[in-house]
């Protein structure tokens, strides 16, 4: 407990660990009503609140259950090419012609876009699942005995390769109508745009086949479990709220509340999101009393916000059960804000009560 004393124009300051000690102390001291020349300011820690990083994340980005990373949800992509497109003039333009299979290279790809509102991120791990379905009437990896082709799948971002795998016809068949499924682990890397998925199928010349220029090679790509170490997200009036707190003020009886002359809620706010600011509205509710609302600024870093309360407002909630404090508002930034899974806006709450002589 700390104690600072000054005459009439200020008062004595005492710090207690909660409402119950305050009530017990006052009961023991039996503050007299015949000493009007002193005021005492009691500083009582109440409860803290927080705004988790989850409230700042756009759709498609969420924290993992253990809070160690972000989970990135990317919409899957499907892309394809026809035999006519990859074979060109080497394949007859009509269906059903039996000819020696010509050599060709098929290159096709698509991208998995970052969700709207995610400007960039750092990939920490995860996989991309690629499935290739052979709609040709032949096996492009094994077009003839002893002759083999290759299929290479590459996942990249901004020119940096995050994953790559190659299938060789010598060990992997790809018969007509079949699907090859491959799961590619991603390397850790920063990304500032979509993930590019590229497939290159090199098929050598082979034996006699019946060709149909409309037949297709179809590829699908999905990223079911990409994990991020951090992300830069856009904030524009993002709604945020702190959980409703029960202040536990019912431990104060009339002998205390009738000596309350004024006071304040003092909020210690730590905002770790560099560049993100905002405003919240505090709302204090007590049974049988009108709600008390006050604006509070959210600034960058650690700040102190003092919310002055009138004598009438304090007396309307002190000593009453089920007094609650809640806060809602928005946060914004002029540029994408770097966020990590462990970041949280923390709010510590202290109640200051100015006590003096009992008023008539």
Order of alpha helices (4+ residues) and beta strands (2+ residues): beta-beta-alpha-beta-beta-beta-beta-beta-alpha-beta-beta-beta-beta-beta-beta-beta-beta-beta-beta-beta-beta-beta-alpha-beta-beta-beta-beta-alpha-beta-beta-beta
